[in-house]
């Protein structure tokens, strides 16, 4: 009897060793967005989930010079004059950095953050992935963005992604059926989070998805489209995504701090939203795009790719296409960059809970913002639109005071 009990306890012990990391990750995932801990969680994602090896900072870090500047008191949104400081507080801003003409006009941190905090980017990471696709295409590692997924990933034959083009992945027009409502516990994006916390790879989950409509006809946000693009980049470069990011971008744009990705159990980087970095280094990526992919005279991302990335080129990608039943999104879309519209002059990388890299070529301004807005799921579209209103009020104020 004692031998049987010993065997049972041994099996239980082995089971705990095998499954407890996944159980812990599920628990942490369920409590990630709690109001009291969300800000701390967002700068400690590496201790909550699996973390990639560091993406090392540049050997030649660049520090932008600073210039004095006073934020405007108000911003205008939905016909109302609102307090900018109240907006910053309401949306639980963790960090705000404003660049103009290559100089820092404003930099401030809240909620336990500082200039060295590595903050989760969420879907801002998608815009970095877009840049890497553009570089791989420029290097002739990708023949055409009209190529289909299975040309580079033969294992995707027979999946929902068979026949889907790289361009339609870039433009969130794959036709894949996917519910990305974070407020719905049964949505596909929440199923993805639970599945990967239990040990399923990002790739396995992507291969399980089904096609829902004709590709290239409807703009619908599917985060796994970005992950499939990352798989293509890894396939053609024969290196982990983090290494390609370091080699082609991170080491070249004067980054001051190391960064890292969240990974799955196989070690694959979460391209769809797992990049963690400092606010200053996020701003540098925005500055790269402000300068059409050039950094201090070196062309890092192809110029035309940058332009195409924020230029909607079909009716279903235009701002307010949803009013014509062509999109599930209010904003326009390019190659993994959002175009708020009215007018189509500025554009932004955006991640849930209000992460932003906002670029306005008209005023030569970049605004990087990290946030831990616990209200995001209930005020998603409102908060997105309000941020663009805040950013545009800031850029307008800069133009008036600096002209």
Secondary structure, 3 states (H helix, E strand, C coil): CHHHHHHHHHHHHHHHHHHHHHHHHHHHHHCCCCCCCHHHHHCCHHHHCCECCCECCCCCCCCCEECCCCCCCEEEECCEEEEHHHHHHHCCEEEEEEEECCEEEEEEECCCCCCCCCEECCCHHHHHHHHHHHHHHHCCCCCCCCCEHHHHCHHHCCCCCCCCEHHHHHCCCCCECCCCCCCCCCCHHHHHHHHHHCCCCHHHHHHCCCECCCCCCCECCCHHHHHHHHHHHHHHHCCCHHHHHHHHHHCCCCCCCCEEEEECCCCCECCCCCEEECHHHHHHHHHHHHCCCEECCEECCCHHHHHHHCCCCCHHHCCCHHHHCCECCCCEECCCCEECCCCCCEEEEEECCCEEEEEECCCCEEEEEEECCCCCCCCHHHHHHHHHHHHHHHHHHHHHHHC
